[in-house]
Amino acid sequence: MDIDVGPVDPSVLYEQDLHVSSAIWEGQERGLLRCQEHTSLLHQWKLTDEQIKLVEKAGFGFFRKIGPMSLNNSLISALVERWRRETNTFHLPLGEMTITLDEVALVLGLEIDGDPIVGSKVGDEIAMDMCGRLLGKLPSAANKEVNCSRVKLNWLKRTFSECPEDASPDVIKCHTRAYLLYLIGSTIFATTDGDKVSVKYLPLFEDFDQAGRYAWGAAALACLYRALGNASLKSQSNICGCLTLLQCWSYFHLNIGRPEKSEACFPLALLWKGKGSRSKTDLSEYRRELDDLDPSKITWCPFERFENMIPPHIKAKLILGRSKTTLVCFEKIELHFPDRCLRQFGKRQPIPQKVKRRDRKNRRLDDLDTSMSLACEEWAERGDHIVDSPGGGNVVDDGAYMEWYARISITKLYREAFLESQVMNMIACMREFEEAASVISLERLSPVEREVMESVKDTFSNSLTFGGWQEVAVNSGYGKRRRRNEQTPTTNNGGGGNDLSSLLLQKDI
């Protein structure tokens, strides 16, 4: 059954036919997404004090503290259904929301300011050379420890998880690089391959001081945006990227599936660690809860109360959360649109600017090089593009925005509840028609029109009576919400036609 659920104006969500919501409305359930984040074995790495210092120098001192995080697949799957890659935002009943750069810094403790993470893919031969030079050991192709320039996470852990006590400085660096490669491969740069990580990231840790100058948080967000966009397509069944960030973001902003918090500490992801994150709630129930989301379930600015525990160097860069810029991570280029979610900064939300359509089919190398060059230029100017509400101020007045949003978005995905409301609306329409037909004079209608009117009137009346819908339609309030203050059409000769179509149009049937 084809159900047109919108959007009324498809100029923003122009990929609706590809989106998972279109399949949901056709009754095609894809089930839970397979979540590809592999943090469960992170605690098995035993870092020495010397290694911890190198990890901190590389920019992962706070992030490494998060460790294993239990994922709620049902909640994550429900959130993905609301993500739109056309805008890189969640489309929820009360408007758009998204994960912003400042939230990455607060939740994960990663640097969001610095050099972009760029590079190119590497072949098997170069990958093996990198492993030998930067890790001091080679994975075995015969044992399938390396394939297509990707090494198995299990090989990294088995080979490097414990650094010898008498290790030389070079060996300590090799073991630390292996840990960092494992860390990013199982979290922020996790892929749908699941148990592998690309060796292309390894040179980023050749110099630990230089590693600390990269915007790891921006790269993590670029990868998560891309992962959310891919997973939101109805053809997909997996999601990767930093799902810890996604889940914690939801816990902070939405009171849905939220566990009890731990004692506050930094990074803020630790508030949700070890508190029964797994839920027995199924996907359809989360879908319904998101459909019914009201202001009491949303916390627009959840991080203000943690201000005193934020490290000064992190706090100084939080303004970049409002930077309308481009995020880069190797070949991934994603747009950061805080102007679409200003209420997350306590600002009034105006109707945002149109988003330029992306040509996702054009993957020519020269076009990618040009796009990457432009993306890096935009990132370099990130501090010059801080967005604000028109006229500034902190007053949340989004009436015009919500009127616009209702036309361009899809806010209901719980199919059963939506269909019930559609049935009630149809019944209300039938009742209004019956009422209108009872006061319309049939004398000036042609015999054919009169016969049609009487037939439809009898059909509606019999249907409402037989189904017991007369009282239901009245008590439900659907009819009241549809009616307007109009005068009953008359059959006098002054003004207006009296044919069947004009009479019905006057009643807005």
C-alpha positions in Angstrom: 0.0 0.0 0.0 1.4 3.4 -1.0 1.2 5.9 1.8 2.3 9.5 1.0 3.6 10.8 4.4 5.4 13.7 2.9 7.2 15.8 3.0 4.7 18.3 1.6 7.7 20.4 0.3 10.4 18.0 -0.9 13.0 20.7 -1.6 15.0 19.8 1.6 14.5 16.1 2.0 15.0 15.3 -1.7 16.3 11.7 -1.1 13.1 10.5 0.6 12.7 7.6 -1.8 16.1 6.2 -0.6 15.5 6.8 3.1 14.6 4.0 5.5 11.4 5.9 6.5 9.9 5.3 3.1 10.3 1.5 3.6 8.9 1.7 7.1 5.7 3.4 5.7 5.4 0.6 3.2 5.5 -1.9 6.1 9.0 -3.1 5.3 10.9 -3.5 8.6 14.6 -3.9 8.3 15.0 -4.7 12.0 17.9 -3.6 14.2 21.0 -2.3 12.8 24.2 -4.2 13.4 26.4 -1.7 15.4 30.0 -1.9 14.4 31.9 -0.4 17.3 34.4 -2.7 19.1 35.3 -1.3 22.5 34.7 -4.5 24.6 38.4 -5.5 24.6 40.0 -2.1 25.1 40.5 -2.8 28.8 42.9 -5.6 27.9 45.5 -3.2 26.8 48.0 -2.6 29.6 49.7 0.8 29.1 52.8 1.8 30.9 53.3 5.3 32.3 55.6 6.1 29.4 52.9 5.0 26.9 50.2 7.0 28.7 52.3 10.1 28.3 52.6 9.5 24.6 48.9 8.9 24.3 48.2 12.2 26.0 50.7 14.0 23.8 48.9 12.5 20.7 45.6 14.0 21.9 43.9 10.9 23.3 44.5 11.4 27.0 40.8 11.9 27.9 39.4 9.7 25.2 41.3 6.6 26.3 39.5 6.8 29.7 36.1 6.0 28.2 36.9 2.4 27.3 34.2 -0.2 26.7 30.6 1.1 26.4 27.5 -1.0 26.2 25.4 0.0 23.2 21.6 0.1 23.0 21.1 -1.2 19.5 17.3 -0.5 19.5 17.8 3.2 20.5 20.6 3.7 18.0 18.5 2.1 15.2 15.5 4.4 16.1 17.8 7.5 16.0 19.2 6.5 12.7 15.7 6.5 11.2 15.5 10.2 12.1 18.8 11.1 10.5 18.8 12.9 7.2 22.0 13.1 5.2 20.6 16.0 3.2 21.0 18.2 6.2 23.2 16.2 8.6 20.6 16.5 11.3 18.0 14.5 13.1 14.4 15.4 12.0 12.4 15.1 15.2 8.8 16.3 16.0 10.0 19.6 17.5 12.6 20.4 14.9 16.1 19.5 13.8 18.8 18.6 16.2 22.4 17.4 15.5 25.7 16.4 17.0 27.9 19.5 17.0 31.6 20.0 17.3 31.5 21.3 20.9 29.6 18.3 22.0 32.3 16.0 20.5 34.8 17.8 22.7 32.7 17.6 25.8 31.5 14.0 25.4 34.8 12.4 24.1 37.4 14.9 25.2 38.9 15.1 21.7 40.4 18.2 20.1 38.1 19.9 17.7 40.5 22.6 16.7 43.6 22.0 14.7 44.9 20.6 11.4 42.5 18.5 9.3 43.1 14.8 9.0 43.8 14.3 5.3 45.7 11.7 3.3 45.2 9.1 0.6 44.6 5.4 0.5 47.6 3.1 0.5 48.3 -0.1 -1.3 49.4 -3.4 0.3 53.1 -2.9 -0.3 53.1 0.6 1.2 51.0 -0.7 4.1 53.4 -3.4 4.9 56.3 -0.9 4.8 54.4 1.4 7.2 53.9 -1.5 9.6 57.5 -2.5 9.6 58.8 1.1 10.0 56.2 2.4 12.6 55.2 -0.8 14.4 58.4 -2.8 14.2 56.5 -6.0 13.2 54.7 -7.2 10.2 51.2 -8.8 10.1 51.0 -12.1 8.2 49.0 -12.1 4.9 49.0 -15.9 5.0 47.3 -15.8 8.4 44.9 -13.2 7.1 46.1 -10.6 9.6 46.3 -8.1 6.8 44.2 -7.6 3.7 43.7 -4.6 1.3 46.0 -2.5 3.5 43.9 -3.2 6.6 45.1 -5.0 9.6 43.1 -7.1 12.0 42.4 -5.5 15.4 43.0 -8.8 17.0 46.5 -8.9 15.6 47.3 -5.5 17.0 46.0 -6.5 20.5 47.7 -9.9 20.5 51.0 -8.5 19.4 51.2 -5.1 21.2 48.8 -5.1 24.1 51.6 -5.5 26.7 54.8 -3.5 26.4 57.9 -5.2 27.9 59.1 -3.6 31.1 62.7 -3.3 29.7 61.5 -1.9 26.3 63.6 0.6 24.5 62.1 4.1 23.7 61.6 3.0 20.1 59.8 -0.2 21.1 57.6 1.8 23.5 56.7 4.1 20.6 55.8 1.2 18.4 53.5 -0.4 21.0 51.9 3.0 21.6 51.2 3.5 17.9 49.7 0.1 17.8 47.4 1.0 20.7 46.3 4.3 19.1 45.7 2.5 15.8 43.6 -0.1 17.7 41.8 2.7 19.6 40.7 4.7 16.6 39.9 1.6 14.6 37.5 0.3 17.2 35.9 3.6 17.9 36.0 6.9 16.0 37.1 5.4 12.7 35.3 2.0 13.1 34.0 0.7 9.8 31.5 -1.9 8.7 34.4 -4.3 8.2 34.2 -4.6 12.0 37.4 -6.2 13.0 39.9 -4.3 10.8 41.5 -0.9 10.7 43.2 0.8 7.7 47.0 1.2 8.0 46.6 4.7 6.3 46.1 6.2 9.8 49.4 4.9 11.1 51.6 7.7 9.8 49.5 10.2 11.7 51.2 8.8 14.9 54.7 8.8 13.5 55.3 12.1 15.4 53.3 12.2 18.7 53.7 16.0 18.9 52.3 16.4 15.5 49.5 14.0 16.3 48.4 16.2 19.1 47.9 19.1 16.6 45.2 17.3 14.6 41.5 18.0 15.0 40.6 14.4 15.9 37.2 15.4 17.1 36.3 17.0 13.8 37.4 13.9 12.0 35.4 11.7 14.3 32.3 13.8 13.6 32.9 13.6 9.9 33.0 9.8 10.1 29.9 9.6 12.3 28.0 11.9 9.9 28.9 9.7 7.0 28.1 6.5 8.9 24.7 7.9 10.0 23.9 9.0 6.4 24.8 5.6 5.0 22.8 3.7 7.7 19.8 5.9 7.1 19.3 4.4 3.6 16.8 1.6 3.4 19.3 -0.7 1.7 21.7 -0.7 4.7 21.8 -3.0 7.8 25.0 -1.9 9.5 26.2 1.3 11.2 29.7 2.2 12.2 31.6 5.2 13.5 31.7 6.4 17.1 28.4 5.0 18.3 29.4 5.9 21.9 29.2 9.5 20.9 25.8 9.0 19.2 24.3 7.2 22.2 25.7 9.6 24.8 24.5 12.6 22.7 21.0 11.0 22.9 21.2 10.5 26.6 22.1 14.1 27.2 19.4 15.6 25.0 16.5 13.2 25.0 14.9 11.5 27.9 14.3 8.3 26.0 16.0 5.0 27.0 18.2 7.1 29.4 19.9 5.1 32.2 20.9 6.4 35.6 24.0 8.7 35.5 27.3 8.0 37.2 29.2 10.6 39.1 30.1 13.5 36.9 33.7 13.5 35.5 35.5 14.4 32.3 35.0 13.4 29.5 31.3 13.5 29.9 30.7 10.1 28.2 31.8 8.6 31.6 28.5 9.8 33.1 26.8 6.9 31.2 29.4 4.2 31.7 28.5 1.0 33.5 24.9 2.0 34.3 22.9 -0.5 32.4 22.9 1.1 29.0 21.4 -1.9 27.4 17.6 -1.8 27.2 14.9 -4.3 26.7 12.8 -1.7 24.9 12.3 -2.7 21.3 12.7 -0.6 18.2 9.0 0.0 17.6 8.6 1.4 21.1 11.5 3.8 20.7 10.1 4.8 17.4 6.8 5.6 19.1 8.5 7.5 21.9 10.4 9.7 19.3 7.1 10.3 17.5 5.6 11.5 20.8 8.6 13.6 21.8 7.4 16.8 23.6 9.3 19.7 25.2 9.5 17.9 28.6 11.6 15.1 27.0 14.2 17.4 25.4 17.1 19.2 27.1 18.3 21.7 24.5 21.4 22.8 26.5 22.5 19.9 28.8 26.1 20.8 29.3 25.8 24.1 31.1 25.9 22.5 34.6 29.2 20.8 33.8 31.1 24.0 33.1 33.3 23.8 36.1 34.8 20.5 35.2 35.7 21.3 31.6 39.5 21.6 31.1 40.4 25.2 30.1 42.0 24.2 26.7 38.7 22.4 25.8 36.5 25.2 27.0 38.4 27.8 24.9 37.5 26.0 21.7 33.8 25.3 22.4 32.7 28.3 20.3 33.5 26.1 17.2 30.3 24.3 18.0 28.6 27.2 16.2 31.0 27.1 13.2 29.3 26.5 9.9 32.1 24.7 8.3 33.3 21.6 6.5 34.6 18.5 8.4 37.3 16.4 6.8 38.7 12.9 7.4 40.7 11.5 4.5 38.2 11.1 1.6 35.2 11.9 3.8 33.9 15.5 3.5 30.8 16.4 5.6 29.1 19.7 6.3 28.5 21.0 9.8 25.2 22.9 10.1 24.8 24.4 13.6 22.6 27.1 12.0 19.9 24.5 11.7 20.0 23.7 15.4 20.5 27.0 17.2 18.2 26.0 20.1 21.0 23.7 21.2 22.9 26.9 22.0 20.0 28.6 23.7 19.3 30.7 20.6 16.1 31.5 18.6 15.8 29.2 15.6 15.0 31.0 12.4 14.2 29.3 9.1 17.7 28.1 8.0 19.3 28.7 4.6 18.8 26.2 1.8 21.3 23.4 1.7 23.0 22.9 -1.7 22.3 19.5 -3.1 25.2 17.1 -3.2 26.2 15.1 -6.2 26.9 11.8 -4.6 27.3 9.9 -7.8 30.3 11.9 -9.1 33.4 10.2 -7.7 36.0 11.3 -10.2 39.4 11.6 -8.7 40.0 15.2 -10.0 36.6 16.3 -8.6 37.5 14.7 -5.2 40.8 16.5 -5.2 39.1 19.8 -5.9 36.5 19.2 -3.2 39.1 18.2 -0.7 41.1 21.4 -1.4 38.0 23.6 -1.0 37.0 21.7 2.2 40.4 22.3 3.8 40.1 26.0 2.9 36.7 26.2 4.6 38.1 24.4 7.6 41.0 26.8 7.8 38.4 29.6 8.0 36.3 27.9 10.7 36.7 30.7 13.2 35.3 33.2 10.7 31.9 31.5 10.3 30.3 31.4 13.8 26.5 31.5 13.4 24.0 33.2 15.6 20.3 34.0 15.7 19.3 37.1 13.6 19.8 40.0 16.0 21.4 37.8 18.6 19.6 37.2 21.8 18.6 34.1 23.7 14.8 34.2 23.2 13.4 31.0 21.9 10.6 31.9 19.6 10.3 29.4 16.8 6.7 29.8 15.6 7.6 30.6 12.0 10.3 28.0 12.0 7.9 25.2 13.1 5.4 26.2 10.5 8.1 25.9 7.8 9.4 22.7 9.3 6.0 21.0 9.2 6.1 21.4 5.4 9.6 20.2 4.7 10.0 17.3 7.1 8.6 14.0 8.2 8.1 13.7 11.9 6.0 10.6 12.4 7.4 7.1 11.8 5.3 5.0 14.1 3.1 3.6 11.4 0.3 2.1 13.5 -0.4 5.3 15.4 -0.3 7.4 12.2 -2.7 5.1 10.3 -5.1 5.3 13.2 -5.0 9.1 13.1 -5.6 9.0 9.3 -8.6 6.8 9.8 -10.0 9.3 12.4 -9.4 12.2 10.0 -11.2 10.3 7.2 -14.2 9.6 9.5 -14.3 13.3 10.5 -14.3 14.3 6.8 -17.2 11.9 6.1 -19.2 13.3 9.0 -18.6 16.9 7.7 -19.7 15.9 4.3 -22.8 14.3 5.7 -23.6 17.5 7.6 -22.9 19.7 4.6 -25.0 17.6 2.3 -27.9 17.8 4.7 -28.2 21.6 4.3 -27.5 21.9 0.6 -30.5 22.4 -1.6 -30.6 19.8 -4.3 -33.2 21.7 -6.5 -30.6 23.5 -8.6 -28.5 20.4 -9.2 -28.8 18.4 -12.4 -30.4 15.0 -12.1 -27.0 13.3 -12.4 -25.5 15.5 -9.7 -28.5 15.0 -7.5 -28.2 11.3 -7.8 -24.5 11.3 -7.0 -25.1 13.5 -4.0 -27.8 11.4 -2.6 -25.8 8.2 -3.2 -22.7 9.5 -1.5 -24.7 10.9 1.4 -26.5 7.5 1.9 -23.2 5.7 1.7 -21.4 7.9 4.2 -24.4 7.8 6.6 -24.7 4.0 6.4 -20.9 3.6 6.9 -20.8 5.8 9.9 -23.9 4.2 11.5 -22.9 0.6 10.7 -19.3 1.1 12.0 -20.4 2.9 15.1 -18.3 5.9 14.1 -20.8 8.7 14.6 -20.1 9.1 18.3 -16.4 8.3 18.0 -16.0 11.0 15.3 -17.7 13.6 17.5 -15.9 12.7 20.7 -12.4 12.4 19.1 -12.3 16.1 18.3 -11.0 15.4 14.8 -14.0 17.0 13.2 -13.7 20.1 15.5 -10.0 20.5 14.5 -10.9 20.5 10.8 -13.9 22.8 10.8 -13.7 26.5 10.0 -16.1 29.2 10.8 -18.0 29.4 7.5 -21.5 30.4 6.5 -23.7 27.6 5.2 -24.0 27.9 1.4 -27.4 28.9 0.1 -29.2 28.5 -3.2 -30.2 32.1 -3.8 -29.4 33.6 -7.1 -27.0 36.2 -5.9 -23.3 35.5 -6.2 -21.4 32.3 -6.6 -22.2 29.2 -8.6 -24.4 26.5 -7.2 -23.1 23.4 -9.0 -22.0 20.5 -7.0 -18.2 21.2 -7.1 -18.5 24.8 -6.0 -20.9 23.9 -3.2 -18.4 21.3 -1.8 -15.4 23.6 -2.2 -17.2 26.2 -0.1 -17.4 23.6 2.7 -13.6 22.8 2.3 -14.5 19.1 1.8 
